[in-house]
Amino acid sequence: MPTLLRLDEAARDLHAVLTDASLGGCVPRSGEYESLVVSDSLAPEDVHKAVREAVRRAREDNTVLVLALLGHGFTTPQQTELHFMVADSSTGSPISAVNVSRLLAVAADESGVEGVIALIDTCYSAGGMPDAGRIAGGVRSGQTRLSVLTAAAADQPARGMRLTRALVAILREGLTGAGVKVRVDALLTGGLRKRIVGQAVGRFEYDNDPFAQEDLWLARNVCFAPGATGGAVGRVGRQALEQAVTMWQADKSLPTPLTRSVLEELQDFVRQPEASDTGDRDWHGRVTQLISALLVCVRTVPLLESALASVMSTDLLREARRLSGLPPDAEGPELLRDLVEYAAVRAPRGDEHPLRASARFVGALAHLSGSDTVAEELREWAVGHGVIAEFNDAMTGFERKRRQDGLRLVVSLAGALTEWPEEVDAWLVGTGERLPPYERFPCGTADRTGTGRAIGAALTWARALLTAPQRLANVDVAVPAHLLASWRPEEARIDRRLLGVHHDVVVRWSGRMDPDEGNSEMNDAARKALSRMTDCSAAPVEWIGASVLGDRQVLEQELLTGRYDTVVGLDHHPDDLQDTLEQLLPYAPIILWPGHGSTPDRNWMRQLVRRHWLGLPQDLAPAYRKRWAREHGGCVACLGDVRSVWHDESWLEFCRPFEQRVVTGPEEEL
């Protein structure tokens, strides 16, 4: 094949756009097979290795893989399957090239990959579209996503890297009407077809992942401007208003875009007497209410952006969502706007002020900002909208919850070397003292019953140290690996009830409290790993299957080289769970596994964790309580069947004095 004169330039331009944080947002990769591979000496195995490395990284990060193949391609006579050519490829030898449809199908079928976007700029590139049946029959049973953009039909040449050059231009200029993100959809395909003559630009889309947290998007749209192209109303508000307008009068439709001035005109229209006399009157009232709420949102979003400019972050917004009680579904591509609109149009209930949920969300932002100046500015917002009581109630409640969450009883069963302990140690954390109050409690009998009795005595001791209105709600139970594998601490019987009925129990590994010389390094490595995880909106879980556990020497080598250093998920319940945990616990600060061996399939754990990740570990305690209900029955696919050992930053800070051997008990110095 002849030399492609514009190949190198096109590849580098596309890589630059895709790895631009303000555009494609992809993470560039270095190493033997870096994220941009441009070479005139590649072999098919080089392509497969580079893609495997990219798939591995996408799987580890639980994120989307973007794969672009630029160069020569061919199809064989009587077939349309595309083969991507490398250095010694020949059109007469398919084995000398790379089968593209199989490559894409395998990448999309890898568990943990959130989806694959493929860009194919070769001759006959439509032949690279994979067979949907191959994907549906894979290990994920088709529960994956794949979007493919091709430069030409399966019987048509492609010239001058036109697809890549046109795509780069669109991503740099922005795509009118696309909203905040550019996707591989009809709008992008149409824009490319207007720029490319003589080639049939094509598109293939496969979407069968019900647990996906957001749509597949290729790049941020630089020409999107709220109030101009996209309007002042986001997806949540527009969807709610469109539904209400349709139910009010079926022949009515909303203008595009929905700017502030358009909303004000609509408000004037619906307030006219003749408007209320037509259509369904109940829905007319709903339309009126929604327009008023959306006008509040239009004014609130820029106020929050200004007031919180120095502290605004994705983590702050998500924490405010959780704190104010909004569900995970409230999050969307425009995080702040979507949350503000959800609180105003979806969350209100009929027996409360229509802006009560909004006041709680704004109050959560004020509380989390940690700034008195911000709190006062947002309090003025509450006064202006008549929800000052709701705002102040929320602020008071959040502060009370902060103090309560900081108050924890830590119970350690570290003395249980083989079976059950003869005594347990307890610390009351969050009292404000330099060293937390400590006491040791005998079990009476070294068994399950005696351990429950000692934990009950520790609870009684801790409550006696509190003053009104303090309330002990959080209990950390630190246990050795053999009990982690066989015991559910929240089910410890304390007097007349189980421990988890009135307490949120978090399970820890007692080994991180051991005053051993190596523990300081182990816990410090965990702190560094957790700090890298803070901006993950998707579940950053490294999943381990039976094949990995089958070779413990290889697993140990991977542990030593830092592969499994943050969150490890077991997609099955291994028979030797205790041995598995003992091997993993010194390396991974967070480990998840199924609570029993009877599971629907190997994917249910991955799907559950992906769906609930942003609420973990807080959502586990209520899930366990639901699991005890009669309605739970024989269900084996709910969050209540997920077990965990969880070491977050606060726990590692609690462990720090043990590393320095300065925690003092009543009888001995540890």
N, C-alpha and C positions, 0 to 999 in steps of 0.2 A: 504494500500500500504506500502511496506517496506521503511525504512528510506534511503534517498539519502545521502550517506556519503560525497560526494564532492559538495553538493549543496551550502552550506554556503561559502566555499572557492571560488567556481566558481562565485557566485553572487558578492562577494566583489571584486574579481579581475576584473570582467567586469565593475562594477561601477567605480573602480579606473581608468581604461583605458578611459571610456567614459567621465569622469569628469576631465581628465588630459587636461589642456589648450593646450598643444602641440600635443595632439592626438584627442580625441573625442570632446573636446571643449564644452561639456555640462555644464550647470550651476547646481551645487549641490543644493539641496533644504532641508531645515530643517523644523521643525514643527511637528505637530501630525502625518502627513503622509509625511515623508521625501523622498528624491529621492531614497534611498535604503531601502526597506522594507523586512526584513528577520525575520520571526516569525513562531512559530509552533502553534499559537493560532488565526490565521486569520479567519474571516468569509467572505463570498462573498461580503458583504457590505463594508468591509474594503478595498477590492481590488477596488471596484467601487469608493469609496471615494478617494482613493489614485490617481486613474487615473483621476477622475474629477478635483482634485487639480492640477495635472500636466497639464491637458488640459487647465484649467483656466490660469495658468501661461504662457503657450505657446501662448494662445490667447492674453493675455495682452501684451506680448513682440513681437507679430507677428513673431513667430519663429517656428522652427521645433521641434516636440516632438519625442523623442526616448523612446520607451517602450519595456522593456524586461520582459518576463514571463518565469521563470525557476522553474521546479518542476514536479509534476505528472500531467498527463492529460489523459482523456478517451473520447471515442466516444460511443454512444449508438448503440445497434443492428439495422441494416438496415439503419444507418445514418452515415455521416462522420463529422458532426459538432463537433469541439473540445470543451471540457469542462475542464477548468483549476481548479485543486483541491486545497482546503485549508483545514483547520484543521479537520472539521467534514464532509468533502465531502465523498460521497459514489457513486460507479459506478452505483448503482441502483437508484440514485436520481439526475437527472440533475439540479434540483433547488438548490441542496446543493453545486453546483460548479458555475463557471463563464463561460458563453458562450463567447468564445474568438472572433469569427468572428463578433458578434454583438458589442462587446466592441471596436474592431478596427474600424468598420464602423462608429460608433457614434463619436469616437475621430477624425477621418478624416473629418467628416461632419461638425465639429464645425467651424463657420466662424471666421477668424482671425488666425487660426492655419495654418502655412505655409506648413505643410506636416507632415506625420507620418512615422517613420521607426520603425518596430516591429521586435523583435528577439524572437522566440519561441523555447525554448529548453525543450520539453516534449515529451512523447510518442505520436504517432499519430498526430504530430504537423501540418502536412499539412492540417488537418481538420480545422485549425484556419484561413485559408485564407478566407477572406470575399467575399461574392457574389458581383460582380461588379454592378449588377442591384440595389442592396440595396444602394450602394453609389451614383449611378447616379440618383436615385430617392429621394435623401435627400434634405435638405434645401438649400444646395449649388448647387443643380442641377448637381452634379457630378464634379464641378470645384474645384478639390482638388487633392492631391497626397498621395499615400500610397505605401511603399515598405515593404515587409514581407520576412523574412528569417526564414526557418523552419528546424528542426533537422532531421525529418524522414517523411516517407510517411504516408498517412492517415490510413493505416492498419499495421503500423510497429512500434515496440518499439524503444525507444532511451535510450542509456545507458551511465552511467559515465559522464554526462554533457559534452559529446564530442564536441558538437557544440560550446558551450561557451568557453571551453578550447582552441579549435583550433582557434576560432575567436580572443580571447585575444592574442594568440601567433602571429597571422598574423598582428594585429594592432600594436603590440609592435615591430615586426621585419620590417614591411613595406611590401608592395605588389608590386613586380616588374611589370612594365608596366602600373600601374594604373594612373600614372600622379601625380599631386599634392594632389589629394583627393582620398580616398577609398570610393567606392559607393557599394550599394547592387546591383551588376550587375553580368554578366556572368563571369567576371574575378575573382571576389571575390568568387562566388559560385564554380568555378572551383578549386580555391586554397583550399577551405574547403573540397571539395570532395577528393582531393589528400591526405588529412590528416585524413579523417574519413572513416573507413571501417565498412561495415555492416549496414549503415544507408543512406537513400536517401535524401541528403540535397536538399532542394527545395527553390524556389524563386517566389514571386508574385509581380508584379509591376502594379500600376494604376497611370496614369499621364494625368490629364485633366484640368490643371490650366494654361491658356495662359498668366497669369500675373505674374507667378513665376519669381523671379529675378535671381535665380541660381539653379543648379541641387541639388537634395537631395544627401547629402554626409554624410557618417557615421563617418569618422575620417580623419585627415591629414595623408598623406603617408610619413612616416619617411625615407623611402629609395629613395624618389624622389629627384633628384639632377639635376638642369638645366645644360646642357652641358654633362651630362652622360646619365642616363636612359631616362630622358625626353627631352634631347636635349637643344639647345640654343635658339630655336624658339618656341614661344608660340602658342596658338590655333589660334589667329587672323592671325599671319603671315603665319602659315602653311596652313590654309584654303585658304587664298588669293593666295599663291604660287601654291598650288595643283590645284586650278581652272585654273590659267593661264597656267600651264604646260599642263593640259589636253586639253585646247583650242588650244594650240600651236601644240602639237603632241599627238593625242589620245592614242598612244601606250606607252607613257612615264609615269613614276611614280616616286615619290620622295622616297629617302631612309629614313629609320628610324634607329636611331634618326637623326635630322637635327642639327648637331654640327657646330661650326664655321668653322672647317676645311672642312666639307662637303659643306658648302655654298661657300667657296672660290674655291673649285674644280668645283662646278656647275658654278660659275662665269667664270672661265677659259674656261669651255666647251662651254657656250653659246656665248662667244666672238669669238670663232673660225669661220672662213668664212663658213665652211661646215654646221655649226649649223644654221646660219642665212638664208641659202639657202633652208632649209627644213621646211615643215609645214607652218602654217599661219604666215606671216612676222609681222603683227601687234601684234599678241600675243607673238611673239618672243621678240619684243621690250618691251612688258609689263613684261615678265619674267625677262629680263635683268634689268629693272628698279626695280622690286620687290627684286631681289637678292641684289642689291646695297643698297636698303633701309633697308633690314633686317640685312645686315652686319653693317650698322650704328646702328641699334637697339641693336645688340649683344654687341657693344662697349659702347653704351650709358647707358644701364641698370646698369652694375656694377659701372660706373662712378657716376650715381645718387645715388646708394646705399651708396657709399663711401662719397660723398660730403654732403649728407643729413642725415648721420647716426645719428646725435644728434637730429634731428627734424622730421625724417620720421615717418609718421603715416597714418592710413587709412583716417582719416579726412583731412589731408593735401593733400593727393593724390586726393581725391574726390573734394576738393575745387579747386585744380589746374585744374582738368578736367572741372569743371563748368566755371572757370575764362577764360580758354583758348578756350572755345567754343566747346569742344568735347561733343557728345551726351551721355546720360546715357548708351546707348548700348555699349559704349566703355569699360565699367567696366566689369571685369571678375574675375575668381578665383585667377589668378595671377595678382593682381591689377596693380602694377607698370609695369610689362612686357606687359600686355594687353593694357594699355594706351599708352605706348611708341610705340608699334606696330600699334595700331589703328591710331595714329597721322601720322605715316610714310607711311602706306599702304592703309588706307581707306579715310583719310581726304583730301589729296591733290587734287587740281583741276587743270585742264589743263593749265590755264592761269597764274599760279604762280609757284614759286620755289617749287620743290617736297618736300623740308624739311621745308616749311613755317609753317605748322601746328605743326611740331615737335619743331621748334624754339619757337613758342608761348607756347607750353606745358612746355618746359624746362624753358622758361622765367617766366611762372607762378609759377613754383617751386622755382625759385630764388627769386621772389618777395615775396612769402609767407614765405620763410625761415626767412626773416628779418635780414639776415646776409650779410654784404658787402663781407666777405671772400667767402661765397658760391656763391654770384652773380658773383664775378670775376672769380672763377673757372669755372662756367657754361658759362660765356662770352667767355672764351678760347675755350670751346666746339663749340660755335657758330662761332668763327673765323676759327677754324679748318675745319668746314663743309661749309663755305662760306655763312652763313646766319646771319652775324653780324648785318646787317641793320634790318632784320626781328626781331631778338632778341631784339635790342634796341628799335625798334618801339613798340614791345609788352610790354617791361618794362615801357616805357613812358606812354602807354595807361593804363596799370594796375595801375600805380601810380595816373594818372588822375581820373580813376574810383574810386580808394580808397577815394580820397578827395571828389569826387562827391557823393559817397554813404554815406559818413559821414555827408553830408550836407542835412538836412531834415527840412521841415516846419511841425511843430506840430500844428494842429488845434483842439481845444477842444470845444465840444458842451455840456459840463457838466451842463450848466444852463438850459437845456431842461428838466424840471422836469416831465412834462406830455406830451406836444406836441413838438413844435419846439422852439428853443431858441430865446431870444430877442437880444442876442449878443454872439459872439464867441471870445475865447481867442486864441492867436497864439504865438508860440516861434520859433525862427530860431536856430536850433541846428547844431553844427559843425563849428561855426565861430571861435572857439579858445578862446572865452571869458569865464571867470569863471562861470558867470550866462548868459544863452542865452538871446539875445534880446527878449523883450516881448511887445505885444500890444494887445489892445482889440478893436473889431470892431462891431458896431451896425448892426443889420440885417435889420432895417427899418420896415419890417413886419415879424411877428413871424410865418413864414410858410416856405415851401420848397424853394420858389423863394428867399425870403429874406436871408435864410441861404446860398444859392449859391452866392448871392451878397456879403455877408460878407466874405466868403471864397475867392472870387475873389479879394476883397480889401486886404486880408491878403497876397495873392500871390504877388500883386503889391508892397506892403510894403516890403516883404522879398526880392524881386528882386532888389529893390532900395538899399538894404544894401550890395549887392554883387558887387564884382569887376571882371573884365574880367581876365581869361576866365571862371570864376565860373558860373555854370548853375544849376538851381534848378530843379531836376527831381523827388525827393521823397517827398511824402506828407503822413504824418500820421494823420488820422482823428479819434479822440477819441470821442465816442458817448455813451449815456446811453442805457440800454438794450432795451427799447421800440423802439428806432430807429434802433438798430441792427437788430431787428426782421422784420422791415418793409421798410428799406431804403438802397439803394446801394450808398455809398458816391462817388464812382468813376463816377456815373452818375449825379452828381450835375452839373447843367448848370452854366458854368463860362463864361460870355459874350457870345461868338459865338460858344463855344465848350463845351463838357463834360469834367469834371476835369481829367478823366482817359485817355484822348486822348494823352496828352503830359506829363503826370505825372504817376509814379508808386505809386498807393495808397495802403496803408496797414491800415486795420481797427483795432482799439484798443477799449478797454472798458474804458470809462472815470472814472469808479469807482476806478481803481487802482491809479488815481491821487488825489483822495479825501483825504485831510489831516485829516484822522480819526485815532484814536489811534490803531484800529485793522488792519489798512492797512500795517503797517510796518511788522507785523507778516505774513500777507497774501502774501505780495510780497517776503519776505524772504523764505517762503515755496516754492514759485514758482521758485525762483533761485535755490534752492536745487534740486527740481524735474527736472528742465531743465539740470542741470549739470549731472544728472544720465542718461540723454537721449543722450548725445553728441556722444556716440559711436554706436548709433543704425543705421545700414544700412537699415534695414527694417522699415516699418512704425510702431512706438510704440503707436498705437492708441487703446484706450479702447472703443469699440463700444457699443452704447446703443440703444436698440430696444424699440418698443412700450410696451412690457411687463414690462420692467424696469421702464419706465416712468409712468406706470399704478399704481405703488405703491410708492408715493412720500415719505412716511415715511421711508420705507426701503432704498430708494435712499439717503435720507438725512443722515441716519445712516452710509451708506457706504462712503458718502462724509466726514463725521466727522472722520472716521477711516482711511482715506487716500487712498481709493481705486482709485478714479478718480482724480489724482493730477497732471497729465501732459498733455496728449492729449486725448480729448474726441471727438468721432465722433457720430453724430446722423445718423442712417441709413435711416431715413425718415424725412419728414417735419411735425413736430407735429402741431396740430391745435393751441395749446397754446404755441407757440414758445417763446413768450416773457417771460412767467412764467418759462419755462424750462431754458432759458438763465439766468434769474435772480437767479435761484437756483444753476446753475453750475459755473457761472462766478467767484465767490469768491474762487473757489477751483482749477479749471483747467486753466492754463495759455493759452492753445490753445484749441479752440473748432471749429469743422467743422460740416457743415450741408448742405443738398440740398437746392438750392435756391428757389425751388418751390415744390408744392405738387405732380405734375405729374412726376412720375419716372418709368422707365421700370420695376424694381424690387428692392428688398432690398439689393442686392449685388453690384449694380453698383457703389455706393459711395465707398464701401470698395475696389473694384477693381481699381477705379480711383486714390484713395489716395495711395494705395500700389504702383501703377505704377509710380506716379509722386512725391512720398514723398521726394526724395532727392533734388528736385527742388523747394520745397515750403519754404517760401511763395512767393519767387521771380517770379515763373512762373505764379502766379495767375493774375498779372496785364496784361501781354500780352494775356493770355487766355480770359480775359474779353474783351479786344479789338477785338479779333477774334469773340467773341460772338455777337458783334454788326454788324458784316458783314452780307451781304445778304445771303451768302452761308451757314451761320449757320442754317437758316431756323427754323424748329421745333425741332432741335436736343435737346435731354434731357440727353445725356450721354457723356458730354465732361467736361473738367476741368473748363470751363467758367461757369458751373452751380454749382460749389462748392463754398459755402460761408464760411468765416472764421472770427474769431476774434483771433488775434495772438499777444501774448506778449512774445517777445524773451528777451535775456539778455540785449541788448542795450536799449530796452524800459523800462525794470525794473530799469536800471541805471538812465534813465531820470526821473523815478518816485521817486527815492531815496530822492531828496531834498523836495518833497511834504510830505514824511513820517516824515521828520525832521522840516517841516514847515518853510523853509528858502527861498522859491522861492518868489521873490518880484515882484508885478505888479505895474503899475503906480499909482494906487489909494489906494491899500490896501495890507496888508501882509497876505498871505494865511496861 
